[in-house]
């Protein structure tokens, strides 16, 4: 079992973030007799999953659903994210196209 200060060093997350994850039930951890948060190996693995999903742009409520939801709920969250990502890619491709056109115009003036 590791205490929160060790997890801060390992994860790079702030103490407050870890406390918040515990408070909202995203990362429920055990407590010592002195009421310190104690992180088990499964807790650390779950934290890595949370960080992975955060890195992919998922919101905390979506992450909770991905980790704790039914198979159908998880699929729905993933499909919604995929649709958002595809939409954002299309938007970015349009911007890229506009920039290329602008460069072409400037070079040929």
C-alpha positions in Angstrom: 0.0 0.0 0.0 1.2 3.4 -0.9 0.3 6.8 0.6 -0.8 9.8 -1.4 2.6 11.5 -1.4 4.1 8.5 -3.1 1.3 8.4 -5.7 1.9 12.1 -6.4 5.5 11.4 -7.2 4.6 8.3 -9.3 1.8 9.9 -11.3 2.7 13.5 -11.5 -0.8 14.4 -10.4 -1.5 16.8 -7.6 -2.5 15.7 -4.2 -5.8 17.7 -4.7 -6.6 15.9 -7.9 -6.1 12.5 -6.2 -8.3 13.6 -3.3 -10.9 14.8 -5.8 -11.0 11.5 -7.6 -11.5 9.8 -4.3 -14.2 12.3 -3.2 -16.3 11.8 -6.4 -15.9 8.0 -6.2 -13.7 7.7 -9.4 -10.8 6.2 -7.4 -12.0 4.8 -4.1 -9.1 4.0 -1.9 -8.7 2.5 1.6 -7.9 4.6 4.6 -5.4 3.9 7.4 -6.3 4.1 11.1 -4.9 7.7 11.0 -7.3 8.4 8.0 -4.5 8.6 5.4 -5.5 7.5 1.9 -3.8 4.2 1.0 -3.4 3.1 -2.6 -3.2 -0.6 -3.5 -1.8 -2.0 -6.7 -5.3 -2.3 -8.3 -5.9 1.4 -7.3 -2.7 2.4 -9.1 -3.7 0.4 -12.2 -7.1 2.1 -12.1 -5.3 5.5 -11.8 -3.2 4.6 -14.9 -6.5 3.9 -16.7 -7.9 7.2 -15.6 -4.8 9.1 -16.8 -4.9 7.3 -20.1 -8.6 8.2 -20.7 -7.9 11.8 -19.6 -5.1 11.9 -22.1 -7.5 10.8 -24.7 -9.8 13.8 -23.9 -12.5 12.0 -21.9 -14.3 13.9 -19.2 -14.4 12.4 -15.6 -18.0 11.4 -15.9 -17.2 9.5 -19.1 -14.2 7.9 -17.5 -16.3 6.7 -14.6 -18.7 5.2 -17.1 -15.9 3.5 -19.0 -14.5 2.0 -15.8 -17.7 1.1 -14.0 -20.5 1.1 -16.5 -22.2 -1.7 -18.3 -20.8 -3.0 -21.6 -23.5 -1.1 -23.5 -22.8 2.2 -21.6 -19.0 1.8 -22.2 -19.7 1.3 -25.9 -21.9 4.3 -26.1 -19.3 6.5 -24.5 -16.6 5.3 -26.9 -18.9 5.7 -29.9 -19.8 9.3 -28.9 -16.1 10.1 -28.4 -15.2 8.6 -31.8 -17.9 10.8 -33.5 -16.5 13.9 -31.7 -13.0 13.1 -32.8 -14.0 12.5 -36.4 -15.8 15.8 -36.4 -12.8 17.6 -35.0 -10.5 15.9 -37.6 -12.8 17.2 -40.4 -12.7 20.7 -38.9 -8.9 20.6 -38.7 -8.6 19.3 -42.2 -10.7 22.2 -43.5 -8.4 24.6 -41.6 -5.4 22.9 -43.1 -6.9 23.2 -46.6 -7.6 26.9 -46.0 -4.0 27.5 -44.8 -2.6 25.7 -47.8 -4.7 27.8 -50.2 -3.6 31.0 -48.4 0.0 30.0 -48.7 -0.5 29.2 -52.4 -2.2 32.6 -53.0 0.6 34.5 -51.2 3.3 32.7 -53.1 1.7 33.5 -56.4 1.1 37.3 -55.9 
